[in-house]
Amino acid sequence: MACAAYMCSGLLASFIALTVGSAPAAAQQPHKPNIVFMLMDNLGYGELGVYGGGILRGAATPRIDTLAREGMRLLNFNVEAQCTPSRSALMTGRFSIRSGTYEVPLGGAPDGLTQWEVTIAELLSAQGYATGMWGKWHLGSVEDRFPTHQGFDEWYGIPRTYDEAMWPSLNETKSMWPSVGNNQGWKANVVHPEYIYEARKGERARQLAELNVDNRRTMEAEITNRVVEFIRRNAAADKPFYAYVSFSLMHMPTLPNLEFAGTTGNGDWADCLAEMDYRTGQILNAIKEAGIEDNTLVVFTSDNGPEATHPWEGDSGPWRGTYFTAMEASLRAPFIIRWPGKVPADRVNNEIVHIVDLYTTLARVGGAEIPRDRPIDGVDQLDFFLGKQKTSNREGFPAYVADRLSAVKWRNWKMHLIKQENMYDVPQKLALPKIINLLTYLKEERDVGAYNTWVVEPMVKIVGEFEASLRKYPPIKVGTPDPYTSPAAAP
């Protein structure tokens, strides 16, 4: 019996030791989900195969189409009318009219987000996330407003936009483009070239190369290679990360990497579409190979409607108009979200979601609290994405084009206040609002306001509440320097 008792006590001791030894592991917090946000540049609604494009546009998009089947695809995801406003809304969760970023900056004027703004990168960084950004920033052209001063640990890309790549080629007399001549063309001593930068938090950004047409062609490959390395590095370190992949395609000049040039047989534009699908696949492969697919939320979307400048025009699918307007072709963008085991697969939805909502939603995913000292326009859409509710938490929004309130959307209705179908058209204030039923008239041609005047009331309410908020919290003026302090009291 003594021997039996000894054995029992020994087993008990071993069990206690094992239990105590394993307690810290059991008490560990679950790993925060990784976030990979792929933002295309001027990718129209009708370009991808899963949105009715693909081979119809000259190149299949199998990797992106598969991504859509693995997650949720939105038919009514809305952005702002220009590149800078959409990117500002994504970073801050605030309509860009609030932040002084409501239009693309031109001519070297002061631009970008004030450091008072709190970006999604800053929120996630405070929660222990590694944060990286690659590609076009478009939210500040000077060092103090670069991404690495707005919450990102690392950045590779350009501060402004890709059409500046054409500046150095304006004088070329042996190309297919009309030369303006050495006396009339761009010169570096008149206007500085745009540079490709590399930067890390706490260090000054380094100029790697001048942005020109040749370097423009290789941007997508370099962006992708750096993103893949970032994913592998942080997955190996078991560190949660936020990867903001600001791709260059399909922005003008829409030129493929030479590895893809001629591969479709359908021209440069189709070759670029094929390259975009391939680069997306490389990133998805890196996530899978790192063994983190189930714990990584992936978003694929675009900042604007299709490119509008000849010869690089994109396609808007069933919608009408171009970006830089409040037409549906400008506001609606492709949107896919995948999170295995969380976001139900193979879902398609026509509920309204706006790009500002991603700020609030991703903050919740990363366990961050949104700022309480300023108006945040984004609403939390996580339960909608996870299939816990059938409807979006948003019914509508005011649509600004630059600083002009041009339209209002509410459910499947739209009220135009300004007429402008193409970015090169002159905006014209309408004598009476134009009311559109977006389920019946996708091309926005038929005004049904005469017998649907009731629709005006919920739209006026949206505008009234937003304008009251602007009075309480005055918008930041374009070009406002740092430091900036809001004159409004905290709510």
C-alpha positions in Angstrom: 0.0 0.0 0.0 2.8 2.3 0.8 4.2 1.7 -2.6 0.8 2.4 -4.1 0.5 5.6 -2.2 4.0 6.7 -3.3 3.1 6.1 -6.9 -0.2 8.0 -6.5 1.6 11.0 -4.9 4.2 10.9 -7.6 1.6 10.9 -10.3 -0.2 13.8 -8.6 3.0 15.8 -8.4 3.8 15.1 -12.0 0.2 16.2 -13.0 0.5 19.4 -10.9 3.9 20.2 -12.5 2.6 19.6 -16.0 -0.6 21.7 -15.4 1.4 24.6 -13.8 4.0 24.4 -16.6 1.4 24.6 -19.3 -0.6 27.4 -17.7 1.3 30.3 -19.2 0.8 28.9 -22.7 -2.9 28.5 -22.1 -3.2 32.0 -20.8 -1.6 33.6 -23.9 -3.8 35.9 -25.8 -4.8 34.7 -29.3 -2.7 36.0 -32.1 -4.2 39.2 -33.6 -5.3 38.7 -37.2 -3.0 39.9 -39.9 -4.4 42.4 -42.4 -3.4 42.6 -46.1 -5.1 45.5 -47.9 -4.6 45.6 -51.7 -5.6 48.9 -53.2 -5.6 49.1 -57.0 -5.3 52.5 -58.7 -8.2 53.4 -61.0 -9.4 49.9 -61.5 -12.8 50.2 -62.9 -15.9 48.2 -61.9 -16.0 46.2 -65.2 -12.4 45.1 -65.4 -12.2 41.8 -63.4 -13.6 38.6 -64.6 -15.8 38.2 -61.6 -17.3 41.6 -62.3 -18.0 40.8 -65.9 -14.6 41.8 -67.4 -11.6 39.5 -67.6 -11.4 37.9 -71.0 -13.9 40.4 -72.2 -11.2 43.0 -71.6 -8.5 40.9 -73.1 -7.0 39.0 -70.1 -8.4 36.5 -67.6 -8.1 37.3 -63.9 -8.2 33.8 -62.3 -6.5 34.6 -59.1 -8.7 37.5 -58.2 -11.8 35.7 -59.3 -10.9 32.8 -57.0 -10.3 35.2 -54.2 -13.8 36.5 -54.7 -15.3 33.0 -54.5 -13.4 32.4 -51.3 -14.9 35.4 -49.6 -17.5 38.2 -50.0 -17.9 40.4 -53.0 -19.7 43.8 -52.8 -21.6 45.3 -55.7 -22.2 48.7 -53.9 -18.8 49.5 -52.4 -18.3 53.2 -52.7 -15.2 55.4 -52.8 -14.6 59.1 -53.2 -14.2 60.8 -56.6 -10.4 61.2 -56.8 -7.3 59.4 -55.7 -6.3 61.6 -52.8 -9.7 61.8 -51.2 -10.2 58.0 -51.3 -6.9 57.4 -49.7 -7.5 60.0 -47.1 -10.8 58.5 -46.2 -9.3 55.0 -45.9 -6.5 56.3 -43.7 -8.6 58.4 -41.4 -12.2 57.1 -41.5 -13.3 60.7 -42.3 -14.8 62.1 -45.5 -11.9 64.0 -47.1 -13.8 67.3 -47.0 -13.0 67.3 -43.3 -9.2 66.8 -43.7 -8.3 69.3 -46.5 -7.6 66.4 -48.8 -10.7 66.6 -51.0 -8.8 66.9 -54.3 -5.6 65.8 -56.0 -2.9 68.3 -55.2 -1.4 70.2 -58.2 1.4 72.5 -58.8 3.6 72.1 -55.7 1.0 73.6 -53.3 1.1 72.4 -49.7 -0.7 69.1 -49.5 -1.4 66.0 -47.4 -2.8 65.0 -44.0 -1.9 67.0 -41.0 -0.1 65.1 -38.3 -3.2 65.7 -36.1 -5.0 63.1 -38.1 -4.9 59.6 -36.6 -4.3 57.0 -39.4 -5.4 53.3 -39.3 -1.6 52.5 -39.3 -1.2 54.5 -36.1 -4.1 52.7 -34.5 -2.8 49.3 -35.4 0.8 50.1 -34.6 -0.3 51.0 -31.1 -1.8 47.5 -30.8 1.6 45.8 -31.6 1.2 45.5 -35.4 4.1 45.7 -37.8 3.0 48.2 -40.4 4.2 48.5 -44.0 3.1 50.5 -47.1 4.3 50.1 -50.7 3.3 52.2 -53.7 1.6 55.6 -54.1 1.0 57.6 -50.9 -0.7 60.8 -52.3 -1.2 62.2 -48.8 1.8 64.4 -48.4 4.8 65.4 -50.6 7.2 66.5 -47.9 9.2 64.4 -45.4 7.1 65.2 -42.3 4.0 63.9 -44.1 5.4 60.7 -45.5 3.9 57.4 -44.5 6.6 56.7 -41.9 5.5 59.8 -40.1 1.9 58.6 -40.1 2.1 55.2 -38.5 4.0 53.0 -40.9 7.2 51.3 -40.0 8.4 51.1 -43.6 7.5 52.5 -47.0 8.6 52.1 -50.6 7.0 54.2 -53.3 6.2 57.6 -54.5 4.6 60.6 -52.6 2.4 61.8 -55.5 1.2 60.1 -58.6 2.2 58.0 -61.6 1.4 60.3 -64.5 4.5 62.3 -63.5 6.5 59.4 -64.9 5.9 60.9 -68.3 7.6 64.2 -67.6 11.1 63.1 -68.5 9.9 61.6 -71.8 8.2 64.8 -73.1 11.3 65.8 -75.1 11.9 62.4 -76.7 11.7 62.7 -80.5 12.1 59.0 -81.3 9.1 57.8 -79.3 5.5 57.3 -80.4 4.4 60.3 -78.3 4.4 63.8 -79.8 7.4 65.7 -78.5 6.9 69.2 -77.3 10.6 70.0 -77.8 13.6 70.8 -75.6 12.5 74.5 -75.3 9.0 73.6 -74.2 9.3 70.4 -72.3 9.9 69.6 -68.7 13.2 70.4 -67.1 14.4 69.4 -63.7 15.6 72.9 -62.8 12.1 74.2 -63.4 10.1 71.5 -61.7 11.7 68.8 -59.6 11.2 65.2 -60.8 9.2 62.8 -58.7 11.4 60.3 -56.9 10.9 56.8 -55.8 11.5 56.6 -52.0 12.5 54.0 -49.4 11.9 54.9 -45.8 11.8 53.4 -42.3 10.2 54.9 -39.2 12.7 57.2 -37.3 14.8 57.8 -40.4 14.7 60.2 -43.3 13.4 58.8 -46.5 16.0 58.0 -49.2 15.6 58.8 -52.9 16.2 55.6 -54.8 15.5 56.7 -58.4 13.8 59.2 -60.5 10.3 58.1 -61.5 10.2 57.7 -65.3 8.5 55.5 -67.8 11.1 52.7 -67.4 10.9 52.7 -63.6 7.1 53.0 -63.8 7.0 49.6 -65.6 8.9 47.8 -62.8 7.0 49.4 -59.8 4.5 46.6 -59.6 7.2 43.9 -59.4 9.2 45.8 -56.8 6.1 46.5 -54.7 5.1 42.8 -54.7 8.6 41.6 -53.9 8.8 43.9 -50.9 5.3 42.9 -49.7 6.2 39.2 -49.9 9.4 39.7 -47.9 7.4 41.7 -45.3 4.8 38.9 -44.9 7.5 36.2 -44.6 9.5 38.2 -42.1 6.7 39.0 -39.8 5.1 35.5 -40.1 8.4 34.0 -39.1 8.6 36.3 -36.1 5.0 35.5 -35.2 4.2 39.2 -35.2 0.8 40.5 -36.5 1.0 42.9 -39.4 -0.9 45.4 -41.5 0.3 45.4 -45.1 -1.1 48.3 -47.2 -0.3 47.4 -50.8 -1.0 50.5 -52.9 -0.5 49.0 -56.4 0.3 51.2 -59.4 -2.0 49.5 -61.9 -4.3 50.6 -63.7 -3.2 54.2 -63.4 -2.0 56.1 -66.5 0.4 55.6 -68.1 -0.9 52.0 -68.1 2.2 50.2 -69.0 3.1 46.5 -68.3 6.4 45.2 -67.0 8.4 44.0 -70.0 8.0 40.4 -68.7 4.3 40.8 -69.5 4.5 43.0 -72.6 2.9 41.1 -75.5 1.8 38.1 -73.4 -1.9 38.4 -74.0 -1.7 39.5 -77.6 -4.3 42.1 -76.8 -2.2 45.1 -76.2 -0.7 47.0 -73.2 -3.9 47.4 -71.3 -4.7 43.7 -71.3 -1.1 42.8 -70.5 -1.4 45.1 -67.4 -4.6 43.3 -66.3 -2.8 40.0 -66.6 0.2 41.4 -64.6 -2.1 42.7 -61.9 -3.8 39.3 -61.5 -0.3 37.7 -61.3 1.0 40.1 -58.7 -2.1 39.6 -56.6 -1.5 35.8 -56.8 2.1 36.2 -55.6 0.9 37.9 -52.4 -1.8 35.4 -51.8 0.8 32.6 -52.3 3.1 34.2 -49.8 0.2 34.3 -47.2 -0.5 30.6 -47.8 3.1 29.5 -47.8 3.7 31.3 -44.5 0.9 29.2 -43.0 -1.1 32.2 -41.9 -4.0 32.1 -44.4 -6.7 31.3 -41.8 -5.6 34.2 -39.6 -5.2 36.8 -42.3 -7.9 39.2 -43.5 -7.4 40.1 -47.1 -9.1 43.1 -48.8 -8.9 43.7 -52.6 -10.4 47.0 -53.9 -9.8 50.1 -55.9 -9.5 53.8 -55.0 -11.5 55.1 -57.9 -13.5 54.4 -61.0 -11.7 53.6 -64.3 -9.0 55.6 -65.9 -10.6 58.3 -68.1 -7.7 59.6 -70.2 -7.0 58.4 -73.7 -5.5 55.9 -74.6 -5.7 54.3 -71.2 -9.5 54.3 -70.6 -10.8 51.6 -68.3 -14.2 50.1 -68.2 -17.0 50.9 -65.7 -19.2 47.8 -66.3 -22.9 48.6 -66.1 -22.4 52.1 -64.8 -22.0 55.5 -66.5 -19.4 58.3 -66.2 -15.8 58.6 -65.1 -14.0 59.4 -61.9 -13.8 63.0 -60.8 -17.6 63.0 -60.9 -20.4 61.7 -58.7 -21.6 59.2 -61.3 -21.8 55.6 -60.2 -18.9 54.7 -62.5 -16.9 57.0 -60.2 -18.2 56.0 -56.9 -18.6 52.2 -57.2 -15.5 50.1 -57.1 -14.8 46.4 -57.0 -14.4 45.1 -53.5 -13.5 41.6 -52.2 -12.9 40.5 -48.6 -11.6 37.1 -47.5 -11.0 35.8 -44.0 -11.2 32.0 -44.0 -13.6 30.6 -41.4 -14.8 34.1 -40.5 -16.1 35.7 -43.7 -18.5 33.2 -45.3 -17.3 32.2 -48.7 -19.0 32.8 -52.1 -21.2 35.7 -51.0 -22.4 38.6 -53.2 -24.1 41.6 -51.7 -25.5 44.9 -53.0 -25.6 46.8 -49.6 -24.0 50.2 -49.4 -20.5 50.2 -47.8 -18.1 53.2 -48.0 -14.4 53.3 -47.9 -14.5 55.3 -44.7 -16.1 52.3 -43.0 -12.9 50.2 -43.4 -11.1 52.4 -40.9 -13.6 51.7 -38.2 -13.9 48.0 -39.2 -10.2 47.3 -39.3 -9.6 49.1 -36.1 -12.0 46.6 -34.4 -10.3 43.7 -36.1 -7.0 44.8 -34.6 -8.4 45.6 -31.2 -8.0 49.3 -31.5 -10.3 52.1 -30.2 -11.1 54.9 -32.7 -10.5 58.5 -31.7 -13.2 60.1 -29.7 -12.1 63.8 -30.0 -13.2 64.2 -33.6 -16.0 63.1 -36.0 -15.4 59.7 -37.5 -17.6 59.0 -40.5 -16.8 55.3 -40.9 -19.2 52.8 -39.4 -18.2 49.3 -38.1 -19.1 46.8 -40.8 -17.4 43.7 -39.2 -20.6 41.9 -38.2 -21.9 42.5 -41.8 -18.8 41.1 -43.3 -18.8 38.1 -40.9 -22.4 37.2 -41.9 -23.8 37.9 -38.5 -26.3 40.4 -40.1 -27.8 40.6 -43.5 -27.6 44.3 -43.9 -24.9 46.9 -43.9 -24.7 49.4 -41.1 -24.8 52.2 -43.6 -27.8 53.4 -45.6 -26.3 56.3 -47.5 -23.7 59.1 -47.6 -23.0 62.6 -49.1 -20.9 62.4 -52.3 -18.5 65.3 -52.6 -16.4 66.0 -55.8 -13.6 68.2 -54.5 -15.4 70.6 -52.2 -18.7 70.5 -54.1 -21.6 68.4 -52.6 -22.6 66.8 -55.9 -24.9 64.0 -55.0 -26.4 62.0 -52.1 -27.0 58.2 -52.0 -29.6 56.5 -49.8 -30.4 52.8 -50.2 -31.0 52.2 -53.9 -31.8 55.9 -54.6 -29.6 58.8 -55.6 -30.1 62.6 -55.8 -27.8 64.5 -58.1 -27.3 68.2 -57.3 -24.6 68.9 -59.9 -24.5 67.6 -63.5 -21.1 66.2 -64.5 -20.6 62.9 -66.3 -16.9 63.1 -67.4 -14.0 64.4 -65.5 -13.3 66.9 -68.3 -16.9 68.3 -68.3 -17.7 71.6 -66.6 -19.8 70.9 -63.4 -23.2 72.5 -63.7 -25.5 73.1 -60.7 -29.0 71.7 -61.4 -32.0 73.9 -61.1 -33.8 71.0 -59.4 -32.3 67.8 -57.9 -32.3 64.8 -60.2 -33.7 61.7 -58.5 -32.5 58.3 -59.8 -33.7 54.8 -59.0 -30.4 52.8 -59.2 -32.1 49.5 -59.5 -34.2 50.6 -62.5 -31.9 53.0 -64.3 -28.3 51.9 -63.9 -27.1 54.5 -66.4 -28.6 57.3 -64.3 -30.5 58.7 -67.3 -34.1 58.9 -66.1 -35.2 61.4 -63.5 -38.0 59.9 -61.4 -38.2 62.7 -58.9 -41.6 64.0 -60.0 -43.4 60.9 -58.6 -40.9 60.0 -55.9 -40.5 63.2 -54.0 -40.7 61.3 -50.7 -37.1 60.1 -51.4 -35.8 63.6 -50.8 -36.5 63.6 -47.1 -34.1 60.9 -46.0 -31.5 62.4 -48.3 -31.9 65.9 -46.9 -31.5 64.4 -43.5 -28.1 62.9 -44.4 -27.0 66.2 -45.8 -28.4 68.2 -42.8 -26.7 66.0 -40.2 -23.4 66.1 -42.1 -23.5 69.9 -42.5 -24.3 70.3 -38.8 -21.2 68.3 -38.1 -19.1 70.5 -40.3 -20.3 73.6 -38.5 -19.4 72.0 -35.1 -16.1 70.7 -36.4 -14.8 73.1 -39.0 -13.0 71.3 -41.9 -9.2 71.6 -42.1 -8.3 74.0 -44.9 -6.2 72.7 -47.8 -2.5 73.5 -47.2 -2.9 73.8 -43.4 0.6 73.5 -41.9 1.6 71.4 -38.8 1.1 71.6 -35.9 -2.7 71.7 -36.3 -5.1 71.7 -33.4 -8.8 71.4 -33.9 -10.8 74.5 -32.7 -13.8 72.3 -31.8 -14.3 71.0 -28.3 -14.3 67.2 -27.8 -17.8 65.7 -28.1 
